[in-house]
Amino acid sequence: MFKAFIEPFRQPPPPIDPETLRSGGGRKPKARAKNWSGTLGRIWTYLARRKVKLSMVLLMVFASSALALLGPYMVGVAVDDFIAGKPTQAGLSF
């Protein structure tokens, strides 16, 4: 019964050419920009139209990161104060 399910996956491996393995596996080299300043200038013209939105996104990313770090810090301070015996609002109970 399982033979019908397994049979389609039993294919012979593709033939391997030793020359292809020596030359890097037949991969093409990555294309790179030849004119970096022109490429960056073109990207800047696309982004310059959206300066306000881009700055808002960066501001939100920084705010989100700061708030994500603030929570564990505040919990650590609360636990340290409770362990040290400083009086807090009835410990850590809610």
DSSP file (Angstrom, degrees, kcal/mol; ACC not computed):
  #  RESIDUE AA STRUCTURE BP1 BP2  ACC     N-H-->O    O-->H-N    N-H-->O    O-->H-N    TCO  KAPPA ALPHA  PHI   PSI    X-CA   Y-CA   Z-CA
    1    1 A M    >         0   0    0      0, 0.0     3,-0.7     0, 0.0     4,-0.5   0.000 360.0 360.0 360.0 -44.3    0.0    0.0    0.0
    2    2 A F  T >>  +     0   0    0      1,-0.2     4,-2.1     2,-0.2     3,-0.6   0.684 360.0  77.7 -73.5 -16.2    2.8    2.5    0.9
    3    3 A K  H 3> S+     0   0    0      1,-0.2     4,-2.2     2,-0.2    -1,-0.2   0.867  89.0  55.6 -61.0 -36.3    4.7    1.5   -2.3
    4    4 A A  H <4 S+     0   0    0     -3,-0.7    -1,-0.2     1,-0.2    -2,-0.2   0.818 111.1  44.7 -66.3 -30.2    2.3    3.7   -4.3
    5    5 A F  H <4 S+     0   0    0     -3,-0.6     4,-0.2    -4,-0.5    -2,-0.2   0.833 117.3  43.0 -82.0 -32.8    3.1    6.7   -2.2
    6    6 A I  H >< S+     0   0    0     -4,-2.1     3,-1.5     1,-0.2     4,-0.5   0.804  96.3  76.0 -83.6 -31.4    6.9    6.2   -2.1
    7    7 A E  G >< S+     0   0    0     -4,-2.2     3,-1.5     1,-0.3    -1,-0.2   0.841  88.2  56.4 -55.8 -43.1    7.5    5.3   -5.7
    8    8 A P  G 3  S+     0   0    0      0, 0.0    -1,-0.3     0, 0.0    -2,-0.1   0.772 106.1  53.6 -63.2 -21.8    7.2    8.8   -7.2
    9    9 A F  G <  S+     0   0    0     -3,-1.5     2,-1.4    -4,-0.2    -2,-0.2   0.500  84.6  90.8 -90.7  -3.8   10.0   10.0   -4.8
   10   10 A R    <   +     0   0    0     -3,-1.5    -1,-0.1    -4,-0.5    -3,-0.0  -0.658  54.6 149.3 -93.6  81.5   12.5    7.4   -5.9
   11   11 A Q        -     0   0    0     -2,-1.4    -2,-0.0     1,-0.0    -4,-0.0  -0.865  51.3-106.6-111.1 146.7   14.2    9.1   -8.7
   12   12 A P        -     0   0    0      0, 0.0    -1,-0.0     0, 0.0    -2,-0.0  -0.432  43.6-101.3 -69.6 148.1   17.8    8.6   -9.6
   13   13 A P        -     0   0    0      0, 0.0     3,-0.1     0, 0.0     0, 0.0  -0.341  44.1 -97.3 -66.7 151.4   20.2   11.4   -8.7
   14   14 A P        -     0   0    0      0, 0.0     2,-0.1     0, 0.0    -3,-0.0  -0.330  46.9 -94.6 -66.5 151.1   21.2   13.8  -11.5
   15   15 A P        -     0   0    0      0, 0.0     2,-0.5     0, 0.0     0, 0.0  -0.419  37.0-139.5 -68.1 142.6   24.5   13.1  -13.1
   16   16 A I        -     0   0    0     -2,-0.1     3,-0.1    -3,-0.1     0, 0.0  -0.909   5.8-150.0-108.8 125.2   27.4   15.1  -11.7
   17   17 A D    >>  -     0   0    0     -2,-0.5     4,-1.6     1,-0.1     3,-0.5  -0.833   7.0-148.3 -93.2 121.0   30.0   16.5  -14.0
   18   18 A P  H 3> S+     0   0    0      0, 0.0     4,-1.9     0, 0.0     5,-0.1   0.828  97.9  57.5 -59.6 -31.4   33.5   16.8  -12.4
   19   19 A E  H 3> S+     0   0    0      1,-0.2     4,-1.6     2,-0.2     6,-0.2   0.880 103.8  52.4 -67.0 -37.2   34.3   19.9  -14.4
   20   20 A T  H <4>S+     0   0    0     -3,-0.5     5,-2.4     1,-0.2     6,-0.6   0.892 108.3  51.0 -65.1 -39.2   31.3   21.7  -13.1
   21   21 A L  H ><5S+     0   0    0     -4,-1.6     3,-1.0     1,-0.2    -2,-0.2   0.891 110.0  49.3 -65.7 -39.3   32.4   20.9   -9.5
   22   22 A R  H 3<5S+     0   0    0     -4,-1.9    -1,-0.2     1,-0.2    -2,-0.2   0.818 107.4  55.2 -69.3 -30.3   35.9   22.3  -10.1
   23   23 A S  T 3<5S-     0   0    0     -4,-1.6    -1,-0.2    -5,-0.1    -2,-0.2   0.316 132.2 -80.9 -90.4  10.6   34.6   25.5  -11.7
   24   24 A G  T X 5S-     0   0    0     -3,-1.0     3,-0.8    -4,-0.1    -3,-0.2   0.663  74.5 -67.5 104.1  18.0   32.4   26.5   -8.7
   25   25 A G  T 3 <S-     0   0    0     -5,-2.4    -4,-0.2     1,-0.2    -1,-0.1   0.646  84.4 -71.6  80.3  14.0   29.3   24.4   -9.2
   26   26 A G  T 3  S+     0   0    0     -6,-0.6    -1,-0.2     1,-0.3     2,-0.2   0.634  89.1 149.2  77.1  12.3   28.1   26.2  -12.3
   27   27 A R    <   -     0   0    0     -3,-0.8    -1,-0.3    -4,-0.1     3,-0.0  -0.552  44.3-128.9 -82.0 145.7   27.1   29.3  -10.4
   28   28 A K        -     0   0    0     -2,-0.2     3,-0.1    -3,-0.1    -1,-0.0  -0.658  31.4-102.5 -86.8 147.4   27.3   32.7  -12.1
   29   29 A P        -     0   0    0      0, 0.0     2,-0.1     0, 0.0    -1,-0.1  -0.381  45.7 -96.1 -66.8 150.0   29.1   35.5  -10.2
   30   30 A K        -     0   0    0      1,-0.1     2,-0.3    -3,-0.0    -3,-0.0  -0.393  37.1-116.9 -68.0 141.2   26.9   38.0   -8.5
   31   31 A A        -     0   0    0     -2,-0.1     2,-0.3    -3,-0.1    -1,-0.1  -0.627  35.2-167.9 -78.3 134.7   26.2   41.1  -10.4
   32   32 A R        -     0   0    0     -2,-0.3     2,-0.3     0, 0.0    -1,-0.0  -0.907  28.1-100.8-124.4 152.3   27.5   44.3   -8.8
   33   33 A A        -     0   0    0     -2,-0.3     3,-0.2     1,-0.2     0, 0.0  -0.524  24.8-163.5 -70.6 132.9   26.9   47.9   -9.4
   34   34 A K  S    S+     0   0    0     -2,-0.3     2,-0.6     1,-0.2    -1,-0.2   0.752  83.1  48.0 -87.5 -26.2   29.7   49.5  -11.3
   35   35 A N     >  +     0   0    0      1,-0.2     4,-2.2     2,-0.1    -1,-0.2  -0.818  63.9 174.7-119.0  89.6   28.8   53.1  -10.5
   36   36 A W  H  > S+     0   0    0     -2,-0.6     4,-2.9    -3,-0.2     5,-0.2   0.906  79.7  49.7 -63.8 -43.5   28.2   53.3   -6.8
   37   37 A S  H  > S+     0   0    0      1,-0.2     4,-2.2     2,-0.2    -1,-0.2   0.900 112.2  48.0 -66.3 -38.7   27.7   57.0   -6.6
   38   38 A G  H  > S+     0   0    0      2,-0.2     4,-2.1     1,-0.2    -1,-0.2   0.893 112.5  49.4 -66.0 -38.9   25.2   57.0   -9.5
   39   39 A T  H  X S+     0   0    0     -4,-2.2     4,-2.3     2,-0.2    -2,-0.2   0.939 113.0  46.0 -65.5 -46.9   23.3   54.1   -7.8
   40   40 A L  H  X S+     0   0    0     -4,-2.9     4,-2.5     1,-0.2    -2,-0.2   0.876 111.4  53.3 -64.3 -36.4   23.2   55.9   -4.5
   41   41 A G  H  X S+     0   0    0     -4,-2.2     4,-1.8    -5,-0.2    -1,-0.2   0.904 109.2  48.5 -63.7 -40.8   22.1   59.1   -6.2
   42   42 A R  H  X S+     0   0    0     -4,-2.1     4,-1.4     2,-0.2    -2,-0.2   0.904 111.9  48.8 -65.5 -41.5   19.3   57.3   -7.9
   43   43 A I  H  X S+     0   0    0     -4,-2.3     4,-2.2     1,-0.2    -2,-0.2   0.910 109.4  53.3 -64.1 -41.0   18.1   55.7   -4.7
   44   44 A W  H  X S+     0   0    0     -4,-2.5     4,-2.8     1,-0.2    -1,-0.2   0.877 103.7  55.8 -63.4 -36.6   18.3   59.1   -2.9
   45   45 A T  H  X S+     0   0    0     -4,-1.8     4,-0.7     1,-0.2    -1,-0.2   0.880 109.5  47.2 -64.4 -34.9   16.1   60.7   -5.6
   46   46 A Y  H  < S+     0   0    0     -4,-1.4     3,-0.3     1,-0.2     4,-0.3   0.910 118.3  40.8 -69.0 -40.9   13.4   58.0   -4.9
   47   47 A L  H >< S+     0   0    0     -4,-2.2     3,-1.3     1,-0.2     7,-0.2   0.761 101.5  70.4 -79.5 -25.0   13.7   58.5   -1.1
   48   48 A A  H >< S+     0   0    0     -4,-2.8     3,-1.0     1,-0.3    -1,-0.2   0.812  92.3  59.1 -64.2 -29.4   14.0   62.3   -1.2
   49   49 A R  T 3< S+     0   0    0     -4,-0.7    -1,-0.3    -3,-0.3     3,-0.2   0.737 111.0  42.3 -69.4 -20.8   10.3   62.5   -2.3
   50   50 A R  T <> S+     0   0    0     -3,-1.3     4,-2.6    -4,-0.3    -1,-0.3  -0.207  71.1 132.4-119.7  40.8    9.3   60.7    0.9
   51   51 A K  H <> S+     0   0    0     -3,-1.0     4,-2.5     1,-0.2     5,-0.2   0.901  74.6  48.9 -61.1 -43.4   11.6   62.4    3.5
   52   52 A V  H  > S+     0   0    0      2,-0.2     4,-2.1     1,-0.2    -1,-0.2   0.935 114.2  44.8 -65.5 -46.3    8.9   63.0    6.0
   53   53 A K  H  > S+     0   0    0      1,-0.2     4,-2.3     2,-0.2    -1,-0.2   0.901 113.7  50.5 -65.2 -40.3    7.6   59.4    5.8
   54   54 A L  H  X S+     0   0    0     -4,-2.6     4,-2.2    -7,-0.2    -2,-0.2   0.906 111.0  48.0 -64.5 -41.9   11.1   58.0    6.0
   55   55 A S  H  X S+     0   0    0     -4,-2.5     4,-2.2    -5,-0.2    -1,-0.2   0.865 110.9  51.9 -68.1 -34.6   11.9   60.1    9.0
   56   56 A M  H  X S+     0   0    0     -4,-2.1     4,-2.5     2,-0.2    -2,-0.2   0.902 109.0  50.4 -66.4 -40.2    8.7   59.1   10.7
   57   57 A V  H  X S+     0   0    0     -4,-2.3     4,-2.2     2,-0.2    -2,-0.2   0.932 111.7  47.3 -62.9 -45.3    9.5   55.4   10.1
   58   58 A L  H  X S+     0   0    0     -4,-2.2     4,-2.2     1,-0.2    -2,-0.2   0.895 111.6  50.9 -63.6 -39.6   13.0   55.8   11.6
   59   59 A L  H  X S+     0   0    0     -4,-2.2     4,-2.5     1,-0.2    -1,-0.2   0.912 111.0  48.4 -62.9 -43.2   11.6   57.7   14.6
   60   60 A M  H  X S+     0   0    0     -4,-2.5     4,-2.7     2,-0.2    -2,-0.2   0.866 109.3  53.0 -66.5 -36.1    9.0   54.9   15.2
   61   61 A V  H  X S+     0   0    0     -4,-2.2     4,-2.3     2,-0.2    -2,-0.2   0.933 111.8  45.2 -64.1 -45.3   11.7   52.2   14.9
   62   62 A F  H  X S+     0   0    0     -4,-2.2     4,-2.4     2,-0.2    -2,-0.2   0.913 114.3  48.6 -65.0 -42.2   13.8   53.9   17.5
   63   63 A A  H  X S+     0   0    0     -4,-2.5     4,-2.5     2,-0.2     5,-0.2   0.915 111.7  49.7 -64.0 -42.4   10.8   54.5   19.8
   64   64 A S  H  X S+     0   0    0     -4,-2.7     4,-2.1     1,-0.2    -2,-0.2   0.909 111.8  48.1 -63.3 -42.2    9.7   50.9   19.5
   65   65 A S  H  X S+     0   0    0     -4,-2.3     4,-1.6     2,-0.2    -2,-0.2   0.911 112.0  49.3 -64.6 -42.3   13.2   49.6   20.3
   66   66 A A  H  X S+     0   0    0     -4,-2.4     4,-1.6     1,-0.2    -2,-0.2   0.916 112.9  46.4 -64.8 -43.1   13.5   51.9   23.3
   67   67 A L  H  X S+     0   0    0     -4,-2.5     4,-1.4     1,-0.2    -1,-0.2   0.845 108.9  55.6 -68.9 -32.8   10.1   50.8   24.7
   68   68 A A  H  < S+     0   0    0     -4,-2.1    -1,-0.2    -5,-0.2    -2,-0.2   0.838 112.7  42.7 -67.6 -31.6   11.0   47.2   24.1
   69   69 A L  H  X S+     0   0    0     -4,-1.6     4,-1.2     1,-0.1    -2,-0.2   0.749 106.9  62.5 -82.1 -25.3   14.1   47.6   26.2
   70   70 A L  H  X S+     0   0    0     -4,-1.6     4,-2.4     2,-0.2     5,-0.2   0.859  94.9  60.1 -70.9 -36.6   12.3   49.6   28.9
   71   71 A G  H  X S+     0   0    0     -4,-1.4     4,-2.1     1,-0.2     5,-0.2   0.957 107.5  41.5 -59.8 -56.5    9.9   46.9   29.9
   72   72 A P  H  > S+     0   0    0      0, 0.0     4,-2.2     0, 0.0    -1,-0.2   0.851 114.0  54.9 -61.7 -32.3   12.4   44.3   31.0
   73   73 A Y  H  X S+     0   0    0     -4,-1.2     4,-2.2     2,-0.2    -2,-0.2   0.932 108.5  47.4 -64.5 -44.6   14.5   47.0   32.7
   74   74 A M  H  X S+     0   0    0     -4,-2.4     4,-2.2     2,-0.2    -1,-0.2   0.876 111.2  51.0 -66.0 -37.4   11.5   48.2   34.8
   75   75 A V  H  X S+     0   0    0     -4,-2.1     4,-2.5     2,-0.2    -1,-0.2   0.915 109.8  50.9 -64.6 -41.9   10.7   44.6   35.8
   76   76 A G  H  X S+     0   0    0     -4,-2.2     4,-2.6     1,-0.2    -2,-0.2   0.902 110.2  48.7 -61.6 -41.8   14.3   44.1   36.9
   77   77 A V  H  X S+     0   0    0     -4,-2.2     4,-2.5     2,-0.2    -1,-0.2   0.909 111.5  50.0 -64.7 -42.1   14.2   47.3   39.0
   78   78 A A  H  X S+     0   0    0     -4,-2.2     4,-2.0     2,-0.2    -2,-0.2   0.911 112.9  46.2 -63.9 -42.5   11.0   46.2   40.6
   79   79 A V  H  X S+     0   0    0     -4,-2.5     4,-2.6     2,-0.2     5,-0.2   0.920 112.7  50.2 -66.4 -43.4   12.3   42.7   41.4
   80   80 A D  H  X S+     0   0    0     -4,-2.6     4,-2.3     1,-0.2     6,-0.2   0.907 111.2  48.8 -61.9 -42.0   15.6   44.2   42.8
   81   81 A D  H  X>S+     0   0    0     -4,-2.5     5,-1.7     2,-0.2     4,-0.5   0.888 112.4  48.6 -64.4 -39.0   13.7   46.7   45.0
   82   82 A F  H ><5S+     0   0    0     -4,-2.0     3,-0.6     1,-0.2    -2,-0.2   0.902 113.3  46.3 -68.4 -40.9   11.5   43.9   46.3
   83   83 A I  H 3<5S+     0   0    0     -4,-2.6    -2,-0.2     1,-0.2    -1,-0.2   0.878 108.0  56.4 -69.5 -37.0   14.4   41.6   47.1
   84   84 A A  H 3<5S-     0   0    0     -4,-2.3    -1,-0.2    -5,-0.2    -2,-0.2   0.614 115.2-116.2 -71.9 -11.1   16.4   44.4   48.7
   85   85 A G  T <<5 +     0   0    0     -3,-0.6    -3,-0.2    -4,-0.5    -2,-0.1   0.570  60.1 152.7  88.8   9.5   13.5   44.9   51.1
   86   86 A K      < -     0   0    0     -5,-1.7     2,-0.4    -6,-0.2    -1,-0.3  -0.539  54.4-106.2 -69.9 137.3   12.6   48.4   50.1
   87   87 A P        +     0   0    0      0, 0.0     2,-0.2     0, 0.0    -1,-0.1  -0.494  50.0 166.3 -70.4 124.5    8.9   49.0   50.7
   88   88 A T        -     0   0    0     -2,-0.4     2,-2.1    -6,-0.1     3,-0.2  -0.590  57.6 -59.4-119.8-173.2    6.9   49.0   47.6
   89   89 A Q  S    S-     0   0    0      1,-0.3     4,-0.1    -2,-0.2     0, 0.0  -0.493 108.0 -48.3 -73.9  81.8    3.1   48.8   47.1
   90   90 A A  S >  S-     0   0    0     -2,-2.1     3,-1.2     2,-0.1    -1,-0.3   0.875  98.6 -80.7  57.5  43.6    2.6   45.5   48.8
   91   91 A G  T 3  S-     0   0    0     -3,-0.2    -2,-0.2     1,-0.2    -9,-0.0  -0.411  85.1 -36.1  73.1-140.8    5.4   43.8   46.9
   92   92 A L  T 3  S+     0   0    0     -2,-0.1    -1,-0.2    -4,-0.1    -2,-0.1   0.238  99.4 120.4-104.9  12.6    4.8   42.5   43.5
   93   93 A S    <         0   0    0     -3,-1.2    -4,-0.0     1,-0.1     0, 0.0  -0.373 360.0 360.0 -77.1 159.1    1.2   41.4   44.0
   94   94 A F              0   0    0     -2,-0.1    -1,-0.1     0, 0.0    -3,-0.1   0.397 360.0 360.0-103.3 360.0   -1.6   42.9   41.9
